[in-house]
């Protein structure tokens, strides 16, 4: 009976009430701004096909006469390009909305897959210990000793361009961060009383890991995952800017910035400027939310 009470008490202690999360977010104006901004960006990306004035990837909707028009220019065929057009005559507003969909999709997909792999390797390593833990952590240490951009460049050079290949490269780069983080959290949790009580009850190791150990390791993993979404989007934009990421038929924000780089000195700033602002606001909003999540999920860090 004592063991069950301890396990139950621990579970209650770890769970974060929704009301307290909302209260903490509302108490931090900067976090509220970041959360609202991120929500707007997600909605714009989600409903891009319905909000965009044109489909920037439909050649039938493009006109070469609309090439490199300044923001606010009128199209000869009708309509207004509020953010101007690029060298192919695409409406920059439409291209940015579609680019947000691709950048966020790649970043979130890579983060989720890397998180799953990190949990699947870090948790057993911490629970089993011994040679398993040593082997997993040596692999993690070796990977983290190299710059992430270097590993991504090598993988893209081997795999080639494509959305799936970029996601695979980002997952390979990121999983080690999650494995190290969850392993550190699990080492602390496995020495606590509720884990000892689970051992005394002769529970199966899989049940101990996934039913008791995993839920108590999730709070720091949520914070790391939020930060890594921004890191994945930034890394994908860097690869695309270098011409090694997504193909030109699926331009993300990084590729849109690269398309206008050669026109900066000629005064056509808007081709790179507005996609750059969209990328900056996306990264900043995600980091603001991640910073507040860190405080909410770990009350000892609250300011």
N, C-alpha and C positions, 0 to 999 in steps of 0.2 A: 504493500500500500504506500509506503514511504517513497519508493522508487517512482511509482506512477504520479504521485503528487509533485515530485521534483521535476519530472518530465513535463507535466502539465504546466507547472509554474514557469518553467523555462520557455515553453512555447508561447505563453501569454506575454512574458517579458520581451520576447523578440518581435512579436507582431507589432506593427506600427499602425495605430488607428488612423483612419482616413481623415477624421476631424482634426487631429493634431497636424497632419501633413498640410492640409488646406490652411490651417491657422498660421503655421510657420511660413508658408509661401506668402500669404497675405500680409504678414508682418514685415516682409522684406520687399520694399518697392522695386529694387533692382531686379530681384528674382521674378516679380510679377511682370515687369516689362519684358524680361527675357522669355518668360513662359507665353505671354501674349504674342510676342513677335514670332516665336517658334510655331505657335498654333496657326498664325496667319500664313507663314511660309508653307507649312504642311498642307493647309487648305488650298493655297494657290497651286502647289505642285499636284495635289490630288485632282483638282478640277481644271487643270491646264487645258485639256481639249475643249472644254466649254467656255473658258474665260479668254482664251487667246483669240485675237482678231483674225489670225490665219494659222494654217498648219505650215510651219516653216520648213517642213520636210516633204511637202507636196509640191513637186516641180510645176504642176499645173497652176498653182496659185502664185508663183513667183514671176516677176517681170524684171528683165535686165535693166530697164529704164529706172527702176527704183533703187539701183545700187548706190550705197554710201550716201543716203540722204540724211541730212541733219535732223536732230530731234524736233518734233513739231511740224515737219514738212508734210505737205499734201502730196498724195500719190497721183500721178497722171491718170491712173485708172480709177481714182476715187478712194476716199478714206484718208486718215491721218496717222502718220507714224510718230507716236508720242515719244519714243526713245530712239528714233532714227532707224536706219537699216544697215546691214553689213555689206560686204563686197559682193554677195550673191543676191542682194535685193530682199533678204529676209527681214521681216519685222523683228526688231530687237526685243520688244516686249514679249512677243510670242516665243522667240527663241529662248529667252531667259526662263519663262514658265516651263517650257518643255525640258530645258537643261536642268532645272531644279528637280524635276521628276527623276531624271536619270541619275543625278548626283546623289540625291537622298536615297533612291532605291539601291544603288550600289553600296553606299555607306552602311545602310541598315542591314542589308543582306549579308555583307561581309562581317559585320559586328555580331549578328546572331549566330552565324556558323562558327566564327572564331570562339564565341562564348561557349557554345556547346562542346567544342573540341577541348577548350581549356578546362571546363568542368569535368569532362570525361577523363582527363589525364591528371589534373591536379588533385582532385578529391581522392581517388584510389592511392595516389602516391603518398598523400599525407596520412591516410588511414592505415595503409599496409606498412609503410616505412621500409626500412632495410634496403635491399638492392633495387626494388622497384622505385622507391623515392629517389635514390641516388642516380639511377639511370635517367629518369624523367627530368630531374633538375639539372643534370649535366647537359642534356639536350637543350633545355631552356636557356641555360647560361651561355652555351655556345651561340645560340641564335641571337640572344640579346646583346652579345658582344659586337655584333655587326650593325651598322646603321640600317634602319628600316627601308630607306629609299634605295640603298644598294641592293638589298635582297629583292625588293620589288622590281628593280630594273633588270636584274639577272633573270628572274622568273618570266618577266614579260618578253625579254629577248628570246627565251627558250620556247615559251608557249605561243607567243604572237598576240595580236590585237583581238579584242572581242570583249563583250560585257562579262561573260562567264569566266574568261581567262583573267580579267582584271580582278574579279571577285575572288578567284582562287589565289591570286598573288597576295591580295590584302589579307585573306584568311591565314595564309602561311606566315605573313608578317606578324599578325596580331595575336594568334592563339597563345603564344608564350607569355604575354602579359597577363592573361586570365589564369593560366596555369600557375604562375608564380603567386598571384594574388590569392586565389582560392586555396592554394596549398598553405600559405601563411595563416589565413583565417581558420582553416581546418585544423592546423596544429594547435591553435589556441583552444578551439572548441572541443577537440577530442579528449582533452584532459579534464573537462568539467564533469560535474556529478551526474548529469543526465545521460552522458555517454557511458559512464561507469555503471549506472543503473540499467541501461539497455544491455550491457554485457552480462550483468548479473541475471537478467531475465532470459539470457540465452537467445536473444533475437538474432536473426540472420544478418550477416555483414552487409548484404545489399540493402536490407531494411534500415539498418543503422545509418548507412551512408546517405540514402536518398530520402528517408523519412525524418531523420533527426539532424544529421550533420549538414546536409545541403540547405535546408531552410534557414539555418542560422548563419550560413556563409553567404547568403544572397545579398544582404544590404551592401557590403562593399563591392560586390560584383556589379550591382546595378549602377553604382557611381562610376566604376571603371568603364562599363559598357557605354554609358552616356558620353563620357569623355572620348572614348575610342571611336564613336560614330563621327565626331568632328575630326578626329585624326584620320579616319578612313576617307572622308570626303576631301580633306586637304591633300592626302597622298594621291588619291585618284586624280584630283585637279592638277597636281604637279606632273603626274605621268602623262595626262592628256595634253598639258601645255607643251611638254617636250615632244609630243607626237607619238608617244609610245603606249598610250592608254586606249581609250575607246576609239572606234573608227569614226571617220568623218560623217558617216550616215547616222550616227547616234551621238551627236555632240553634247557633252556635258558643259558645265560652267567653265571648267578649265580649258576645254577646246574652244569655247566661244571667246575666252580671253586671248588665246593664242591666235585666233583668226584676225583680231584687230591689232595685234602687236606691231605689225609692219606699217600700219597706217598712223601710228601715234605721232611721228614727227611731221606728218603732212597735215595735222590738225583734226584728223578723224578720230578724236578721243573716245567718242561714245561707243564704238564697237567693242572696246576692251573695258571701258570704265564702268558701264552699267552691269555687265556680268560680274566684274570684280566686286562691286558694291553688294550685289546679291550674294556672292560667295562669302564676303566678309560678314554680312548680317546673319547668315545661316550659322557660321562658325561661332560668332559671338553669342547668339541666342542659345545655342546648345551648351556652350561652356557656362553661361550664366545659370541655366537650369541645373547643370551637373554640380556646380558649386553649391547651390542651395540644397540639392539632394544629399550631398555629403553631410551638411549640417543637420538635415532632418533625420537621416537614418543613423546618425551618430551624435546623440545629444551632447556628448562631451566636447564636441567641436563647435557648438552653437555660440555665436557671438552676442 
